[in-house]
Every structure is written in structure tokens, then in C-alpha cells.
Amino acid sequence: MRLRQELVLGALGVLLAFGVCEAVSRAGVVRRSYLPPASEVLRRAVELAGDEEFLQGVGATLRAWALGLALAVALAVPLGLLLGSVPVVDAAVRAIVEFLRPLPSVALIPLVSLLLGSGTETKVALVTYACVWPILFNTVYGLGETDPLAKDTLRAFGFGRLAVLLRVELPGTAPFIAAGIRISAAVALILAVATEILSGFGEGLGIFIAQAGLATDGTRDVLAGVVWAGALGLVINGVLVWGERRLFPWTAGERERERERERERGIGVGT
């Protein structure tokens, strides 16, 4: 399916969802205090674009998002290259990694807030912790998928371990790292907003949502904040997907071929 078709279908899906919400609210199936009409929520979301204080909060959330994601990349990529290249190190730390990985970052909010306070440091620390894992494991997996023939060829010409890593393994792993960063970018935004909501004070998009939730008639503002969070996530993902396609066009082609094969298999099963 071409990009234009995907965009059109995605837009139609969004319009359908908003239309259903509008109809349900207008028809009185759900009380307006619980579900305001989608048109009112969108109007409020547009109004917030002119609210300087709100935009400053969004900026604070995005700063924590960017710092946490950047730290995660700086930590996870070298560590992933080390674990994927040195089996002894991988075996030594595997148990620790498997113990820490399942711990939900949200559950660590009280502990990290106690240690670092409820400022940007807490958000950055939690975002970093949550984002390390997709990038780390994608890096390790990507190293395992590099072409062994290319590595053996360089070794046959006398290139050392570092040269093989820089000339073959790292370029071959780069698309996997990019995919891990894209996955982590969504996780980072979720953690930044969730940390703000649970902390309850400071500045940020999550703070706006939390304070609106405490108001008597704040459902519209809550949903408007959610719309902003979703829009930010959509833009971030779109930019990263565009970057992947520009930097690694062969991976986009492979994904398209895989989707075609899946559709063909589905047709074959049905017939």
C-alpha cells in the first residue's frame, strides 16, 4: 500500500472516530460531562495553541522527552554493541538485564520522585530508563543480523575487530537502531506525560491534564490535552518514519515486500 493511500485511510479513520464521538455526545447516549462533543474538544484544542502558558508546559514536556531519549540512545547503543559483540559480557549481565527490563517505569515514579524531586530530573530519569530497552535489544538483534560474509571478507583482508565493527556491523545495525529509537520515542512521550500527571505539580502537558481532571467541568480540557498528546506523538512518529525512509530506503522497500507477501498468504489461505 502506498504512502498516500495510507494517509488517506488514516485520515478517514480519524474522521470516523471523531464523528462517532460527536454523534454519541449529541444524541445524549453519554452525558456531556463525561464525553463532550468532539467539535468542542477540537475547538478547545485549537484555542490552547494560543495559550502561552499551555505552550510553555508543552515545551517542558518535550524538553524532558528529548533529553531522556537522547540519554537512552547514548547509553543503549554502546551497551548494545558491547553485548552483541562480546558474548562473555552478554552472559555476565544477561540476568541483570532480564531482571530490570520487566520493571514498569510508572511503578518507579514514587521512588525516583523521592530521590530526585518532582522536577525535570525525575521525568528525564524515567524516560531514559523506559527508552533504553527497545534501543538496546534492537542494537543487539541488529548485530546478529549483519552479513557474516562481509565480516569474514574484511577479516581476510587483515582488518581488525574495531574496523569490522565500524565498517560493517554498525552500518548494518543502524536501521535496527533507528527502529528502536522510533519505538522509544513513543514510550518517552507516554512516560513524560504520565510522570507529570502522577506528580501533580510543576509544568508540562501532563500537569495541564491533571489539573483539568480536578476541575468540576474539566472533561473538555482533559480531552483537549489528550488530543495534543496524540498529535505530538503522531508528528514525532511521522518525522522518524520519514527519516528512516530517507536514510535507509532499502528497509522501507523490504517492509513493503513483506506486507505484500503477507497479503498473498492471506489470500491463499482464504481460497
One Martini backbone bead per residue (centre of mass of N, CA, C, O) as a GRO file, in nm:
protein
  271
    1MET     BB    1   0.096   0.036   0.023
    2ARG     BB    2   0.076   0.354  -0.015
    3LEU     BB    3   0.126   0.644   0.142
    4ARG     BB    4  -0.130   0.793   0.046
    5GLN     BB    5  -0.330   0.573   0.127
    6GLU     BB    6  -0.259   0.569   0.427
    7LEU     BB    7  -0.338   0.865   0.483
    8VAL     BB    8  -0.631   0.851   0.394
    9LEU     BB    9  -0.721   0.620   0.584
   10GLY     BB   10  -0.635   0.759   0.844
   11ALA     BB   11  -0.818   1.008   0.815
   12LEU     BB   12  -1.084   0.849   0.804
   13GLY     BB   13  -1.058   0.721   1.084
   14VAL     BB   14  -1.056   0.983   1.244
   15LEU     BB   15  -1.326   1.096   1.143
   16LEU     BB   16  -1.497   0.861   1.242
   17ALA     BB   17  -1.432   0.884   1.544
   18PHE     BB   18  -1.535   1.176   1.576
   19GLY     BB   19  -1.821   1.124   1.472
   20VAL     BB   20  -1.907   0.927   1.692
   21CYS     BB   21  -1.860   1.114   1.934
   22GLU     BB   22  -2.053   1.333   1.843
   23ALA     BB   23  -2.312   1.160   1.825
   24VAL     BB   24  -2.317   1.047   2.114
   25SER     BB   25  -2.331   1.324   2.255
   26ARG     BB   26  -2.575   1.458   2.105
   27ALA     BB   27  -2.776   1.208   2.174
   28GLY     BB   28  -2.722   1.124   2.492
   29VAL     BB   29  -2.576   0.853   2.556
   30VAL     BB   30  -2.366   1.054   2.675
   31ARG     BB   31  -2.266   1.260   2.890
   32ARG     BB   32  -2.112   1.566   2.857
   33SER     BB   33  -1.939   1.542   3.120
   34TYR     BB   34  -1.795   1.280   2.989
   35LEU     BB   35  -1.870   1.354   2.661
   36PRO     BB   36  -1.788   1.572   2.463
   37PRO     BB   37  -1.793   1.708   2.184
   38ALA     BB   38  -1.558   1.699   1.942
   39SER     BB   39  -1.579   1.997   1.853
   40GLU     BB   40  -1.514   2.119   2.134
   41VAL     BB   41  -1.241   1.986   2.173
   42LEU     BB   42  -1.106   2.102   1.919
   43ARG     BB   43  -1.150   2.397   1.987
   44ARG     BB   44  -0.983   2.388   2.248
   45ALA     BB   45  -0.718   2.291   2.118
   46VAL     BB   46  -0.686   2.544   1.942
   47GLU     BB   47  -0.685   2.754   2.171
   48LEU     BB   48  -0.420   2.644   2.310
   49ALA     BB   49  -0.223   2.755   2.086
   50GLY     BB   50  -0.265   3.061   2.232
   51ASP     BB   51  -0.141   2.951   2.504
   52GLU     BB   52   0.142   3.026   2.663
   53GLU     BB   53   0.138   2.843   2.913
   54PHE     BB   54   0.080   2.580   2.766
   55LEU     BB   55   0.328   2.586   2.574
   56GLN     BB   56   0.534   2.573   2.801
   57GLY     BB   57   0.447   2.292   2.896
   58VAL     BB   58   0.506   2.146   2.632
   59GLY     BB   59   0.805   2.220   2.631
   60ALA     BB   60   0.877   2.066   2.892
   61THR     BB   61   0.800   1.788   2.786
   62LEU     BB   62   0.992   1.788   2.535
   63ARG     BB   63   1.254   1.816   2.690
   64ALA     BB   64   1.232   1.553   2.849
   65TRP     BB   65   1.205   1.374   2.604
   66ALA     BB   66   1.476   1.446   2.463
   67LEU     BB   67   1.673   1.387   2.694
   68GLY     BB   68   1.592   1.093   2.750
   69LEU     BB   69   1.639   0.984   2.462
   70ALA     BB   70   1.936   1.067   2.434
   71LEU     BB   71   2.040   0.903   2.675
   72ALA     BB   72   1.945   0.629   2.573
   73VAL     BB   73   2.121   0.624   2.323
   74ALA     BB   74   2.399   0.668   2.466
   75LEU     BB   75   2.364   0.393   2.628
   76ALA     BB   76   2.244   0.160   2.436
   77VAL     BB   77   2.434   0.140   2.194
   78PRO     BB   78   2.706   0.066   2.327
   79LEU     BB   79   2.590  -0.170   2.492
   80GLY     BB   80   2.483  -0.333   2.251
   81LEU     BB   81   2.757  -0.366   2.109
   82LEU     BB   82   2.889  -0.516   2.342
   83LEU     BB   83   2.689  -0.755   2.375
   84GLY     BB   84   2.700  -0.840   2.063
   85SER     BB   85   3.034  -0.881   2.062
   86VAL     BB   86   3.048  -0.998   2.375
   87PRO     BB   87   2.954  -1.288   2.516
   88VAL     BB   88   3.062  -1.263   2.805
   89VAL     BB   89   2.912  -1.003   2.879
   90ASP     BB   90   2.630  -1.102   2.816
   91ALA     BB   91   2.630  -1.334   3.027
   92ALA     BB   92   2.692  -1.151   3.283
   93VAL     BB   93   2.423  -0.939   3.231
   94ARG     BB   94   2.156  -1.085   3.163
   95ALA     BB   95   2.016  -1.111   3.441
   96ILE     BB   96   1.995  -0.807   3.497
   97VAL     BB   97   1.836  -0.726   3.248
   98GLU     BB   98   1.591  -0.926   3.297
   99PHE     BB   99   1.515  -0.788   3.568
  100LEU     BB  100   1.475  -0.481   3.473
  101ARG     BB  101   1.290  -0.477   3.219
  102PRO     BB  102   0.993  -0.541   3.358
  103LEU     BB  103   1.002  -0.279   3.498
  104PRO     BB  104   0.789  -0.034   3.555
  105SER     BB  105   0.822   0.301   3.534
  106VAL     BB  106   0.569   0.396   3.690
  107ALA     BB  107   0.650   0.242   3.961
  108LEU     BB  108   0.911   0.449   3.998
  109ILE     BB  109   0.808   0.735   4.063
  110PRO     BB  110   0.820   0.755   4.375
  111LEU     BB  111   1.123   0.695   4.405
  112VAL     BB  112   1.239   0.913   4.213
  113SER     BB  113   1.098   1.154   4.351
  114LEU     BB  114   1.243   1.115   4.624
  115LEU     BB  115   1.537   1.152   4.502
  116LEU     BB  116   1.475   1.409   4.271
  117GLY     BB  117   1.196   1.487   4.262
  118SER     BB  118   0.945   1.683   4.049
  119GLY     BB  119   1.116   1.737   3.808
  120THR     BB  120   1.299   1.694   3.527
  121GLU     BB  121   1.478   1.466   3.637
  122THR     BB  122   1.257   1.253   3.668
  123LYS     BB  123   1.163   1.240   3.377
  124VAL     BB  124   1.436   1.171   3.249
  125ALA     BB  125   1.494   0.910   3.405
  126LEU     BB  126   1.237   0.752   3.317
  127VAL     BB  127   1.270   0.777   3.014
  128THR     BB  128   1.542   0.642   2.995
  129TYR     BB  129   1.467   0.369   3.115
  130ALA     BB  130   1.240   0.299   2.904
  131CYS     BB  131   1.425   0.348   2.631
  132VAL     BB  132   1.662   0.149   2.643
  133TRP     BB  133   1.544  -0.132   2.559
  134PRO     BB  134   1.471  -0.112   2.255
  135ILE     BB  135   1.756  -0.019   2.168
  136LEU     BB  136   1.925  -0.246   2.283
  137PHE     BB  137   1.783  -0.495   2.142
  138ASN     BB  138   1.811  -0.388   1.852
  139THR     BB  139   2.117  -0.382   1.850
  140VAL     BB  140   2.171  -0.679   1.906
  141TYR     BB  141   2.002  -0.789   1.672
  142GLY     BB  142   2.150  -0.640   1.442
  143LEU     BB  143   2.422  -0.778   1.481
  144GLY     BB  144   2.306  -1.069   1.418
  145GLU     BB  145   2.218  -0.963   1.104
  146THR     BB  146   2.480  -0.946   0.990
  147ASP     BB  147   2.699  -1.010   0.743
  148PRO     BB  148   2.929  -1.264   0.752
  149LEU     BB  149   3.078  -1.227   0.481
  150ALA     BB  150   3.170  -0.934   0.524
  151LYS     BB  151   3.337  -0.991   0.777
  152ASP     BB  152   3.527  -1.208   0.656
  153THR     BB  153   3.646  -1.030   0.436
  154LEU     BB  154   3.784  -0.822   0.619
  155ARG     BB  155   3.958  -1.025   0.774
  156ALA     BB  156   4.112  -1.133   0.521
  157PHE     BB  157   4.234  -0.822   0.484
  158GLY     BB  158   4.321  -0.741   0.802
  159PHE     BB  159   4.094  -0.653   0.971
  160GLY     BB  160   3.982  -0.553   1.259
  161ARG     BB  161   3.742  -0.539   1.496
  162LEU     BB  162   3.682  -0.232   1.474
  163ALA     BB  163   3.654  -0.217   1.165
  164VAL     BB  164   3.416  -0.412   1.143
  165LEU     BB  165   3.225  -0.250   1.318
  166LEU     BB  166   3.235   0.026   1.148
  167ARG     BB  167   3.194  -0.100   0.842
  168VAL     BB  168   2.952  -0.322   0.909
  169GLU     BB  169   2.787  -0.345   1.176
  170LEU     BB  170   2.684  -0.055   1.219
  171PRO     BB  171   2.544  -0.011   0.943
  172GLY     BB  172   2.363  -0.272   0.972
  173THR     BB  173   2.229  -0.167   1.254
  174ALA     BB  174   2.097   0.114   1.208
  175PRO     BB  175   1.797   0.038   1.139
  176PHE     BB  176   1.744  -0.090   1.420
  177ILE     BB  177   1.803   0.159   1.586
  178ALA     BB  178   1.589   0.340   1.456
  179ALA     BB  179   1.350   0.164   1.544
  180GLY     BB  180   1.405   0.190   1.848
  181ILE     BB  181   1.373   0.497   1.860
  182ARG     BB  182   1.080   0.508   1.762
  183ILE     BB  183   0.963   0.345   1.992
  184SER     BB  184   1.083   0.523   2.226
  185ALA     BB  185   0.942   0.791   2.161
  186ALA     BB  186   0.663   0.701   2.257
  187VAL     BB  187   0.743   0.618   2.542
  188ALA     BB  188   0.853   0.893   2.630
  189LEU     BB  189   0.588   1.052   2.613
  190ILE     BB  190   0.427   0.883   2.808
  191LEU     BB  191   0.617   0.922   3.057
  192ALA     BB  192   0.614   1.227   3.074
  193VAL     BB  193   0.307   1.260   3.116
  194ALA     BB  194   0.264   1.057   3.351
  195THR     BB  195   0.453   1.193   3.554
  196GLU     BB  196   0.298   1.459   3.568
  197ILE     BB  197   0.026   1.348   3.661
  198LEU     BB  198   0.135   1.203   3.928
  199SER     BB  199   0.275   1.449   4.060
  200GLY     BB  200   0.085   1.739   4.020
  201PHE     BB  201   0.344   1.926   3.967
  202GLY     BB  202   0.439   2.205   3.775
  203GLU     BB  203   0.525   2.143   3.430
  204GLY     BB  204   0.300   2.046   3.167
  205LEU     BB  205   0.083   1.848   3.001
  206GLY     BB  206   0.012   1.667   3.246
  207ILE     BB  207  -0.066   1.897   3.436
  208PHE     BB  208  -0.304   1.999   3.276
  209ILE     BB  209  -0.467   1.735   3.291
  210ALA     BB  210  -0.474   1.706   3.600
  211GLN     BB  211  -0.613   1.981   3.664
  212ALA     BB  212  -0.864   1.933   3.486
  213GLY     BB  213  -0.961   1.674   3.645
  214LEU     BB  214  -1.030   1.853   3.914
  215ALA     BB  215  -1.241   1.986   3.777
  216THR     BB  216  -1.576   2.012   3.738
  217ASP     BB  217  -1.541   2.109   3.406
  218GLY     BB  218  -1.270   1.926   3.266
  219THR     BB  219  -1.309   1.725   3.024
  220ARG     BB  220  -1.241   1.899   2.780
  221ASP     BB  221  -0.945   1.958   2.865
  222VAL     BB  222  -0.849   1.673   2.884
  223LEU     BB  223  -0.907   1.598   2.584
  224ALA     BB  224  -0.734   1.824   2.464
  225GLY     BB  225  -0.469   1.717   2.583
  226VAL     BB  226  -0.486   1.442   2.442
  227VAL     BB  227  -0.477   1.552   2.158
  228TRP     BB  228  -0.197   1.674   2.184
  229ALA     BB  229  -0.048   1.413   2.251
  230GLY     BB  230  -0.129   1.264   1.991
  231ALA     BB  231  -0.013   1.471   1.791
  232LEU     BB  232   0.277   1.454   1.883
  233GLY     BB  233   0.313   1.152   1.829
  234LEU     BB  234   0.248   1.166   1.526
  235VAL     BB  235   0.474   1.360   1.443
  236ILE     BB  236   0.715   1.205   1.550
  237ASN     BB  237   0.667   0.945   1.389
  238GLY     BB  238   0.667   1.073   1.108
  239VAL     BB  239   0.957   1.182   1.116
  240LEU     BB  240   1.099   0.907   1.170
  241VAL     BB  241   0.994   0.758   0.923
  242TRP     BB  242   1.111   0.953   0.718
  243GLY     BB  243   1.406   0.915   0.807
  244GLU     BB  244   1.424   0.612   0.748
  245ARG     BB  245   1.356   0.632   0.441
  246ARG     BB  246   1.602   0.815   0.373
  247LEU     BB  247   1.840   0.644   0.509
  248PHE     BB  248   1.666   0.346   0.464
  249PRO     BB  249   1.521   0.244   0.183
  250TRP     BB  250   1.547  -0.071   0.191
  251THR     BB  251   1.358  -0.119   0.439
  252ALA     BB  252   1.096  -0.013   0.316
  253GLY     BB  253   1.089  -0.219   0.084
  254GLU     BB  254   1.082  -0.470   0.264
  255ARG     BB  255   0.817  -0.406   0.408
  256GLU     BB  256   0.643  -0.408   0.154
  257ARG     BB  257   0.704  -0.700   0.070
  258GLU     BB  258   0.598  -0.830   0.330
  259ARG     BB  259   0.306  -0.733   0.301
  260GLU     BB  260   0.256  -0.875   0.032
  261ARG     BB  261   0.306  -1.163   0.137
  262GLU     BB  262   0.082  -1.158   0.350
  263ARG     BB  263  -0.152  -1.114   0.152
  264GLU     BB  264  -0.102  -1.368  -0.017
  265ARG     BB  265  -0.138  -1.568   0.216
  266GLY     BB  266  -0.428  -1.484   0.283
  267ILE     BB  267  -0.550  -1.561   0.009
  268GLY     BB  268  -0.463  -1.858   0.011
  269VAL     BB  269  -0.621  -1.941   0.267
  270GLY     BB  270  -0.912  -1.858   0.167
  271THR     BB  271  -0.896  -2.056  -0.099
   0.00000   0.00000   0.00000
